[in-house]
Amino acid sequence: MTTAVVTSKGQIVIPSKIRRRLNIKRGTKLYIEEREDELILKAVTPAYFEKIAGVLPTKGKLSRMLVAQRQKDKGMEG
């Protein structure tokens, strides 16, 4: 088990072994989720967004809007 200490400013240090394994570098944003008496930290990376893609029900509205916008942009290009 790995532990960390919370500073007076509420900060913690993630041990270097864990940072290297999860590719967490300076400036990496972390999503913090509270579950009952636990804190879950997840690095906000492209892989994170791929994992949560499709979670919200849009019924295809966003895809149709993006296609329509792309077609409109193509018309302006040519």
N, C-alpha and C positions, 0 to 999 in steps of 0.2 A: 504494500500500500504506500502510495506517495502522498505526502501532505504539503500544505502551503500555509503560510501565516498571513492573515489580513492586517494591513498596515492601518495607521490612524486615519489615512485618507480613503480606506476601503479598497485598497489595491492588493492584488496577489501576484506572485511570480509563478508562471507555469514552468515547471522544470524543463531544462534544455533537452533531455531525452525525448520528452513528449512533444515539445515544439518541433524538433527535427523530424520525428516520425510523422507528425500531422502537417508538416510544412507550414507551420505558423511562424511568420516573420514579423518584423517591426511594421506596424501599420495595418496588420491583418485585423479585420473587424470580426467580432465574435457575437453571435446571437446567444442570448441568455434566456433560458426557459426555466420557469419555476414549476416544479411538480411536488406537491405536498411539502415534504421536508427536504427536498433535493434541489440542487441547481444543476442544470445541464448546459454546458458550453459547446457551441458548434461554430466552427470557422465559416464565415460567409465567403464562399469561393464559387467559381463557376459550377463546380460539382454539386455544391449545396443547392444552387438554383435549379440545376437539372433534376435533382432529387425531388424538389418540391413542386416542379412544374406540373400543372394540371390539377393541383389541389383545390383551387377555387373553381366553382362551376361557372363558366362563361357561356356555355352552350354554343361555342364556336363564334361568338360575336367578335371577340378580339381578333381571331384569325381572319375573318371576313373583312374587318376594318383594315387590318394590315395589308391584305391583298389589294383592297380598293385603293388604299393610299399609294401603294407601290405602282399600280396601274396609272394613277393620276400623275405620279412623279415621272414615270416613263413618258407620258404624253408631253410633259414640260421639257424633257431632255431632247426629244427629237424634233 
